[in-house]
Amino acid sequence: MNTNYFKIAVLPGDGIGPEVIAESIKTLNAIAEIFQYKFQFTYGLMGAEAIFQTGNPLPDETLDLCRDSDAVLFGAIGDPSFDNNPDAKVRPEQGLLKLRKELGLYANIRPLTTYASLIDKSPLKREIIEGTDIQIFRELVSGIYFGEKYTEPEGAYAYDVCRYSSEDIIPIVHMAFQEAGKRRKKLTLIDKANVLETSRLWRKICQEIAPEYPEVKLDYMFVDNAAMQLVLNPKQFDVIVTENMFGDIISDEASVIGGSIGLLPSASIGDKNALFEPIHGSYPQAKGKGIANPVASILSAAMMLDYLKLGEAADRVRKSVEYAIENKYVTEDLNTKQSYSTNEVGSFIADHIKYSEKSYYNLENIKIGKSTIV
């Protein structure tokens, strides 16, 4: 990999995806200017837009583009015309599932941190969530989402098979242990081992691997209890590892702790490829209105910079995001009384990346509700 030149596949996707991706590109261009990097952005179709144009939620050209790139930056997926049609045979989400499988993106990583100025936006009490810092590792290419599926022709019954092998589980468990070793030395496996054979396999493998990481404390929690504990005492968690469906549900529950789902990024990592995306959906009701929060997408770009071993650049993005949030330069989901558009928030963050405290934005004007640049 060239240390200064990177090929990035950009998949804007559906709904607000293109809008938030545009702000990520804006911040990455600011990073390129400051650090003298070269990002080659090549765009591809996926999701509902791909179906509308090609009939395929993941065209071969898009898959080839992703395989030939250093990383993939993705927006969002989903469209109401498919969500409301249970008989649809081709769906946008099939494109993302196939892309994860084809690229071998077995580990989905979702960080959850809280911002001091936004704690009161959370549905939970300040004393419960203040200081929450969790990394969720979700297995991404096996389990019930990828198992055999069947619906009886008359529609009287259906089934979905949940299947796991040790080969599916071992890589992500090692990854989670390694991350816990860098943090607070605690790893929690979320499962349903009192009922499910697949969960018992997960628990067995975690127990076998644990001696390789003696500094990390391993504990276990049934998924129903974990769902309660995330609300009652989220600070008890450090690193979480879990299977595909449980991870999907738990990470979405965790996302609201910080005050807005529009704040949370994610990375999907494999041995050769990686994809970065905000965890929010396509939010079609907001499409074209300029109200979508671009922060999760911008922070996903920061995770991409980490993956590309551009840690200083990633930190600069995160500090600029924090600066925008602390100074209340945010979209309406975070401040209904004084909000800024998707484009304005992205521009503010990009400006701070380039100029830091010498920004052209006058914070005194911002604080009194003006966006004057002087």
Kinemage of the C-alpha trace (Angstrom):
@kinemage 1
@onewidth
@group {chain A} dominant
@subgroup {mainchain}
@vectorlist {calphas} color= white
{ca met a 1} P 0.000 0.000 0.000
{ca asn a 2} L 1.376 3.420 -0.963
{ca thr a 3} L 1.715 5.399 2.255
{ca asn a 4} L 0.406 8.603 0.662
{ca tyr a 5} L -1.951 7.384 -2.079
{ca phe a 6} L -5.168 5.489 -1.373
{ca lys a 7} L -7.956 4.164 -3.589
{ca ile a 8} L -11.323 4.593 -1.883
{ca ala a 9} L -14.521 3.010 -3.193
{ca val a 10} L -17.463 5.300 -2.382
{ca leu a 11} L -20.956 3.778 -2.232
{ca pro a 12} L -23.424 6.579 -1.356
{ca gly a 13} L -26.393 4.190 -1.326
{ca asp a 14} L -29.945 5.278 -0.553
{ca gly a 15} L -31.904 7.956 1.288
{ca ile a 16} L -29.632 10.326 3.172
{ca gly a 17} L -26.580 8.227 2.266
{ca pro a 18} L -25.358 10.520 -0.556
{ca glu a 19} L -25.774 13.607 1.659
{ca val a 20} L -23.750 12.346 4.605
{ca ile a 21} L -21.130 10.747 2.342
{ca ala a 22} L -20.593 14.116 0.663
{ca glu a 23} L -19.596 15.577 4.041
{ca ser a 24} L -17.212 12.686 4.728
{ca ile a 25} L -15.532 13.323 1.382
{ca lys a 26} L -15.308 17.011 2.297
{ca thr a 27} L -13.486 16.209 5.540
{ca leu a 28} L -11.194 13.699 3.828
{ca asn a 29} L -10.276 16.326 1.232
{ca ala a 30} L -9.357 18.636 4.114
{ca ile a 31} L -7.195 15.869 5.594
{ca ala a 32} L -5.546 15.301 2.208
{ca glu a 33} L -4.709 18.998 1.975
{ca ile a 34} L -3.178 19.183 5.458
{ca phe a 35} L -1.233 15.900 5.416
{ca gln a 36} L -0.402 15.783 1.698
{ca tyr a 37} L -2.297 12.553 1.095
{ca lys a 38} L -3.969 11.605 -2.165
{ca phe a 39} L -7.383 9.929 -2.007
{ca gln a 40} L -8.763 8.617 -5.294
{ca phe a 41} L -12.537 8.431 -4.826
{ca thr a 42} L -14.389 6.135 -7.247
{ca tyr a 43} L -18.164 5.882 -6.941
{ca gly a 44} L -20.310 2.751 -7.240
{ca leu a 45} L -23.975 1.768 -7.060
{ca met a 46} L -25.479 -0.355 -4.292
{ca gly a 47} L -28.875 -0.815 -2.691
{ca ala a 48} L -32.198 0.532 -3.918
{ca glu a 49} L -30.532 2.944 -6.322
{ca ala a 50} L -28.671 0.020 -7.881
{ca ile a 51} L -31.918 -1.949 -8.213
{ca phe a 52} L -33.665 0.992 -9.857
{ca gln a 53} L -30.847 1.416 -12.381
{ca thr a 54} L -29.655 -2.167 -12.952
{ca gly a 55} L -32.097 -4.555 -11.272
{ca asn a 56} L -29.272 -5.780 -9.025
{ca pro a 57} L -28.640 -4.499 -5.462
{ca leu a 58} L -24.903 -5.190 -5.889
{ca pro a 59} L -23.751 -4.942 -9.514
{ca asp a 60} L -20.604 -6.876 -10.433
{ca glu a 61} L -18.879 -3.601 -11.284
{ca thr a 62} L -19.392 -2.361 -7.729
{ca leu a 63} L -18.053 -5.573 -6.216
{ca asp a 64} L -14.968 -5.421 -8.447
{ca leu a 65} L -14.443 -1.778 -7.484
{ca cys a 66} L -14.531 -2.625 -3.787
{ca arg a 67} L -12.107 -5.520 -4.184
{ca asp a 68} L -9.665 -3.239 -6.010
{ca ser a 69} L -9.760 -0.476 -3.375
{ca asp a 70} L -7.830 0.138 -0.179
{ca ala a 71} L -11.096 0.759 1.687
{ca val a 72} L -14.821 1.244 1.106
{ca leu a 73} L -16.812 4.235 2.352
{ca phe a 74} L -20.541 3.508 2.461
{ca gly a 75} L -23.575 5.717 3.113
{ca ala a 76} L -26.864 3.957 3.902
{ca ile a 77} L -29.188 1.355 2.460
{ca gly a 78} L -32.958 0.885 2.244
{ca asp a 79} L -36.048 2.306 0.574
{ca pro a 80} L -39.738 2.350 1.652
{ca ser a 81} L -40.879 0.861 -1.652
{ca phe a 82} L -39.147 -2.369 -0.618
{ca asp a 83} L -39.728 -2.167 3.144
{ca asn a 84} L -43.478 -2.053 2.639
{ca asn a 85} L -43.583 -4.914 0.128
{ca pro a 86} L -43.186 -8.334 1.817
{ca asp a 87} L -43.367 -10.058 -1.586
{ca ala a 88} L -40.363 -8.249 -3.060
{ca lys a 89} L -37.844 -10.854 -4.231
{ca val a 90} L -34.969 -8.409 -4.676
{ca arg a 91} L -34.200 -6.069 -1.771
{ca pro a 92} L -31.577 -3.370 -1.170
{ca glu a 93} L -30.257 -5.075 1.957
{ca gln a 94} L -29.302 -8.128 -0.094
{ca gly a 95} L -26.597 -6.005 -1.689
{ca leu a 96} L -24.966 -5.151 1.632
{ca leu a 97} L -25.190 -8.733 2.928
{ca lys a 98} L -23.596 -10.033 -0.248
{ca leu a 99} L -20.865 -7.382 -0.156
{ca arg a 100} L -19.958 -8.310 3.422
{ca lys a 101} L -19.814 -11.989 2.495
{ca glu a 102} L -17.870 -11.531 -0.755
{ca leu a 103} L -15.287 -9.247 0.876
{ca gly a 104} L -15.005 -11.478 3.943
{ca leu a 105} L -15.920 -8.658 6.335
{ca tyr a 106} L -16.368 -10.878 9.357
{ca ala a 107} L -16.005 -8.284 12.126
{ca asn a 108} L -18.265 -5.276 12.617
{ca ile a 109} L -16.858 -2.814 15.160
{ca arg a 110} L -19.095 -0.170 16.702
{ca pro a 111} L -17.616 2.269 19.228
{ca leu a 112} L -19.930 4.034 21.656
{ca thr a 113} L -18.699 7.107 23.506
{ca thr a 114} L -20.566 9.948 25.163
{ca tyr a 115} L -20.045 13.688 24.634
{ca ala a 116} L -20.339 15.830 27.747
{ca ser a 117} L -22.413 18.524 26.024
{ca leu a 118} L -24.919 15.968 24.676
{ca ile a 119} L -25.543 13.843 27.754
{ca asp a 120} L -28.836 15.593 28.422
{ca lys a 121} L -30.004 14.494 24.945
{ca ser a 122} L -29.874 10.864 26.048
{ca pro a 123} L -33.112 9.202 27.210
{ca leu a 124} L -31.100 7.896 30.186
{ca lys a 125} L -30.054 9.842 33.277
{ca arg a 126} L -26.708 11.642 33.289
{ca glu a 127} L -25.349 9.649 36.246
{ca ile a 128} L -26.075 6.394 34.411
{ca ile a 129} L -24.357 7.164 31.114
{ca glu a 130} L -21.633 9.689 31.920
{ca gly a 131} L -18.278 8.126 31.068
{ca thr a 132} L -19.712 5.294 28.966
{ca asp a 133} L -17.111 3.947 26.517
{ca ile a 134} L -17.898 0.633 24.797
{ca gln a 135} L -16.572 -1.233 21.770
{ca ile a 136} L -19.001 -3.764 20.284
{ca phe a 137} L -17.608 -6.544 18.075
{ca arg a 138} L -20.355 -8.200 16.021
{ca glu a 139} L -19.718 -11.259 13.829
{ca leu a 140} L -20.975 -10.222 10.423
{ca val a 141} L -21.003 -12.989 7.805
{ca ser a 142} L -22.559 -16.044 9.467
{ca gly a 143} L -25.441 -16.933 11.757
{ca ile a 144} L -29.140 -16.652 11.113
{ca tyr a 145} L -28.861 -13.885 8.502
{ca phe a 146} L -26.874 -16.179 6.224
{ca gly a 147} L -28.421 -19.560 7.114
{ca glu a 148} L -30.864 -21.590 5.078
{ca lys a 149} L -34.249 -19.897 4.681
{ca tyr a 150} L -37.576 -21.385 3.695
{ca thr a 151} L -41.205 -20.338 3.464
{ca glu a 152} L -43.847 -22.975 2.833
{ca pro a 153} L -45.647 -22.253 -0.494
{ca glu a 154} L -48.975 -21.623 1.217
{ca gly a 155} L -47.301 -19.323 3.699
{ca ala a 156} L -48.317 -21.376 6.729
{ca tyr a 157} L -44.808 -21.619 8.176
{ca ala a 158} L -41.231 -20.537 7.591
{ca tyr a 159} L -37.810 -21.038 9.103
{ca asp a 160} L -34.352 -19.469 9.223
{ca val a 161} L -31.363 -21.606 10.217
{ca cys a 162} L -28.685 -20.209 12.528
{ca arg a 163} L -25.383 -21.957 11.850
{ca tyr a 164} L -21.868 -21.276 13.175
{ca ser a 165} L -18.544 -23.064 12.865
{ca ser a 166} L -15.415 -22.548 14.942
{ca glu a 167} L -13.785 -20.959 11.874
{ca asp a 168} L -16.506 -18.283 11.898
{ca ile a 169} L -15.995 -17.464 15.565
{ca ile a 170} L -12.253 -17.681 16.264
{ca pro a 171} L -11.036 -14.627 14.259
{ca ile a 172} L -13.445 -12.118 15.783
{ca val a 173} L -12.922 -13.456 19.308
{ca his a 174} L -9.166 -12.907 18.940
{ca met a 175} L -9.821 -9.414 17.601
{ca ala a 176} L -12.068 -8.581 20.568
{ca phe a 177} L -9.564 -9.940 23.116
{ca gln a 178} L -6.800 -7.868 21.521
{ca glu a 179} L -8.893 -4.706 21.704
{ca ala a 180} L -9.816 -5.374 25.342
{ca gly a 181} L -6.114 -5.749 26.114
{ca lys a 182} L -5.548 -2.188 24.865
{ca arg a 183} L -8.410 -0.787 26.927
{ca arg a 184} L -9.802 -1.696 30.375
{ca lys a 185} L -9.001 -5.421 30.163
{ca lys a 186} L -12.584 -6.689 30.187
{ca leu a 187} L -14.399 -8.713 27.507
{ca thr a 188} L -18.057 -9.694 27.701
{ca leu a 189} L -19.503 -12.434 25.487
{ca ile a 190} L -23.208 -11.850 24.891
{ca asp a 191} L -25.041 -15.062 24.016
{ca lys a 192} L -28.040 -17.261 24.840
{ca ala a 193} L -26.114 -20.339 25.934
{ca asn a 194} L -28.907 -21.561 28.201
{ca val a 195} L -31.021 -22.246 25.094
{ca leu a 196} L -28.990 -22.196 21.871
{ca glu a 197} L -26.369 -24.704 20.698
{ca thr a 198} L -24.651 -22.012 18.618
{ca ser a 199} L -24.249 -19.893 21.752
{ca arg a 200} L -22.727 -22.822 23.599
{ca leu a 201} L -20.181 -23.139 20.777
{ca trp a 202} L -19.338 -19.429 21.100
{ca arg a 203} L -18.845 -19.860 24.855
{ca lys a 204} L -16.649 -22.948 24.403
{ca ile a 205} L -14.369 -21.173 21.922
{ca cys a 206} L -14.063 -18.068 24.098
{ca gln a 207} L -13.036 -20.280 27.033
{ca glu a 208} L -10.409 -22.004 24.885
{ca ile a 209} L -8.933 -18.720 23.647
{ca ala a 210} L -9.030 -16.841 26.977
{ca pro a 211} L -5.742 -18.308 28.359
{ca glu a 212} L -3.884 -16.596 25.481
{ca tyr a 213} L -4.939 -13.245 26.974
{ca pro a 214} L -4.407 -13.659 30.739
{ca glu a 215} L -4.573 -9.902 31.336
{ca val a 216} L -8.184 -9.760 30.058
{ca lys a 217} L -11.105 -10.733 32.282
{ca leu a 218} L -13.715 -12.707 30.324
{ca asp a 219} L -17.305 -12.798 31.452
{ca tyr a 220} L -20.616 -13.869 29.937
{ca met a 221} L -24.087 -12.397 29.775
{ca phe a 222} L -27.306 -13.710 28.271
{ca val a 223} L -28.600 -11.378 25.579
{ca asp a 224} L -31.884 -10.574 27.321
{ca asn a 225} L -30.042 -9.563 30.487
{ca ala a 226} L -27.482 -7.625 28.414
{ca ala a 227} L -30.298 -5.610 26.830
{ca met a 228} L -31.427 -4.598 30.327
{ca gln a 229} L -27.916 -3.949 31.631
{ca leu a 230} L -27.139 -1.575 28.749
{ca val a 231} L -29.930 0.632 30.058
{ca leu a 232} L -29.350 0.109 33.782
{ca asn a 233} L -25.539 0.362 33.878
{ca pro a 234} L -23.786 0.770 30.512
{ca lys a 235} L -20.500 1.763 32.183
{ca gln a 236} L -19.974 -1.841 33.306
{ca phe a 237} L -19.099 -2.806 29.708
{ca asp a 238} L -15.721 -2.383 28.045
{ca val a 239} L -15.512 -4.637 24.971
{ca ile a 240} L -18.473 -6.773 23.876
{ca val a 241} L -18.277 -9.658 21.410
{ca thr a 242} L -21.344 -11.428 20.051
{ca glu a 243} L -22.955 -13.196 17.118
{ca asn a 244} L -24.614 -11.557 14.151
{ca met a 245} L -28.245 -11.017 15.130
{ca phe a 246} L -27.574 -10.303 18.802
{ca gly a 247} L -24.930 -7.784 17.747
{ca asp a 248} L -27.322 -6.102 15.352
{ca ile a 249} L -29.913 -5.601 18.081
{ca ile a 250} L -27.592 -4.754 20.987
{ca ser a 251} L -25.561 -2.211 19.027
{ca asp a 252} L -28.716 -0.403 17.862
{ca glu a 253} L -29.946 -0.291 21.451
{ca ala a 254} L -26.582 1.079 22.571
{ca ser a 255} L -26.659 3.717 19.850
{ca val a 256} L -29.285 5.854 21.574
{ca ile a 257} L -27.298 6.108 24.819
{ca gly a 258} L -25.192 8.961 23.444
{ca gly a 259} L -28.202 11.067 22.456
{ca ser a 260} L -28.469 10.417 18.721
{ca ile a 261} L -27.995 7.493 16.370
{ca gly a 262} L -26.519 10.081 14.001
{ca leu a 263} L -23.300 10.114 16.046
{ca leu a 264} L -22.161 6.524 15.754
{ca pro a 265} L -19.749 5.140 13.146
{ca ser a 266} L -18.818 1.564 12.357
{ca ala a 267} L -16.141 -0.476 10.639
{ca ser a 268} L -16.546 -3.863 8.977
{ca ile a 269} L -13.162 -5.558 8.785
{ca gly a 270} L -11.857 -8.637 6.991
{ca asp a 271} L -8.420 -10.060 6.289
{ca lys a 272} L -8.044 -8.143 3.003
{ca asn a 273} L -10.862 -5.587 2.850
{ca ala a 274} L -12.674 -3.088 5.054
{ca leu a 275} L -15.878 -1.054 4.815
{ca phe a 276} L -16.829 1.997 6.885
{ca glu a 277} L -20.366 3.271 7.418
{ca pro a 278} L -22.590 5.149 9.870
{ca ile a 279} L -24.869 2.802 11.769
{ca his a 280} L -28.016 4.819 11.035
{ca gly a 281} L -30.367 3.772 8.270
{ca ser a 282} L -31.293 5.552 5.067
{ca tyr a 283} L -33.879 7.784 6.839
{ca pro a 284} L -35.853 8.423 3.622
{ca gln a 285} L -38.130 10.969 5.323
{ca ala a 286} L -35.143 13.326 5.615
{ca lys a 287} L -33.812 12.828 2.102
{ca gly a 288} L -33.007 16.124 0.390
{ca lys a 289} L -33.981 18.276 3.386
{ca gly a 290} L -30.468 19.011 4.629
{ca ile a 291} L -31.266 17.849 8.163
{ca ala a 292} L -29.329 14.567 8.264
{ca asn a 293} L -26.550 14.419 10.858
{ca pro a 294} L -23.253 13.793 9.008
{ca val a 295} L -21.190 13.137 12.150
{ca ala a 296} L -21.539 9.338 12.126
{ca ser a 297} L -20.392 9.217 8.510
{ca ile a 298} L -17.495 11.592 9.227
{ca leu a 299} L -16.433 9.495 12.230
{ca ser a 300} L -16.645 6.404 10.021
{ca ala a 301} L -14.162 8.138 7.730
{ca ala a 302} L -11.958 8.624 10.809
{ca met a 303} L -12.118 4.886 11.484
{ca met a 304} L -11.089 4.363 7.861
{ca leu a 305} L -8.061 6.595 8.432
{ca asp a 306} L -7.135 4.457 11.450
{ca tyr a 307} L -7.390 1.336 9.279
{ca leu a 308} L -5.111 2.954 6.679
{ca lys a 309} L -2.616 3.606 9.508
{ca leu a 310} L -3.141 7.368 9.350
{ca gly a 311} L -3.722 7.720 13.074
{ca glu a 312} L -2.750 11.377 13.386
{ca ala a 313} L -5.213 12.300 10.650
{ca ala a 314} L -7.951 10.226 12.296
{ca asp a 315} L -7.384 11.994 15.611
{ca arg a 316} L -7.614 15.358 13.860
{ca val a 317} L -11.030 14.439 12.444
{ca arg a 318} L -12.301 13.307 15.846
{ca lys a 319} L -11.060 16.452 17.578
{ca ser a 320} L -12.785 18.601 14.959
{ca val a 321} L -16.038 16.672 15.442
{ca glu a 322} L -15.770 17.155 19.206
{ca tyr a 323} L -15.109 20.860 18.652
{ca ala a 324} L -18.273 21.191 16.538
{ca ile a 325} L -20.376 19.330 19.098
{ca glu a 326} L -19.015 21.213 22.098
{ca asn a 327} L -19.709 24.514 20.324
{ca lys a 328} L -23.200 23.348 19.355
{ca tyr a 329} L -22.575 23.542 15.615
{ca val a 330} L -24.897 20.590 15.039
{ca thr a 331} L -27.953 19.422 13.096
{ca glu a 332} L -31.501 19.628 14.419
{ca asp a 333} L -31.510 16.141 15.975
{ca leu a 334} L -29.074 17.538 18.559
{ca asn a 335} L -30.352 21.096 18.827
{ca thr a 336} L -33.881 21.956 17.713
{ca lys a 337} L -33.621 25.609 18.813
{ca gln a 338} L -30.488 26.491 16.864
{ca ser a 339} L -29.431 24.010 14.212
{ca tyr a 340} L -27.344 23.906 11.074
{ca ser a 341} L -27.744 21.984 7.851
{ca thr a 342} L -25.928 18.794 6.900
{ca asn a 343} L -23.704 20.780 4.564
{ca glu a 344} L -22.988 23.515 7.123
{ca val a 345} L -21.926 21.028 9.796
{ca gly a 346} L -19.635 19.219 7.363
{ca ser a 347} L -18.093 22.510 6.233
{ca phe a 348} L -17.521 23.618 9.833
{ca ile a 349} L -15.725 20.353 10.676
{ca ala a 350} L -13.642 20.495 7.493
{ca asp a 351} L -12.714 24.096 8.248
{ca his a 352} L -11.566 23.179 11.749
{ca ile a 353} L -9.490 20.308 10.356
{ca lys a 354} L -7.622 22.790 8.184
{ca tyr a 355} L -7.387 25.800 10.477
{ca ser a 356} L -8.035 24.539 14.040
{ca glu a 357} L -8.255 27.487 16.425
{ca lys a 358} L -7.570 29.905 13.554
{ca ser a 359} L -10.880 28.979 11.928
{ca tyr a 360} L -12.707 31.664 9.982
{ca tyr a 361} L -15.873 30.792 11.888
{ca asn a 362} L -16.661 33.364 14.567
{ca leu a 363} L -17.723 31.343 17.606
{ca glu a 364} L -19.251 34.341 19.353
{ca asn a 365} L -21.681 34.685 16.434
{ca ile a 366} L -22.369 30.957 16.475
{ca lys a 367} L -23.235 31.064 20.175
{ca ile a 368} L -25.852 33.772 19.607
{ca gly a 369} L -27.358 32.031 16.657
{ca lys a 370} L -25.486 33.477 13.712
{ca ser a 371} L -23.296 31.609 11.281
{ca thr a 372} L -21.363 34.631 10.073
{ca ile a 373} L -17.878 33.985 8.761
{ca val a 374} L -15.483 36.877 9.412
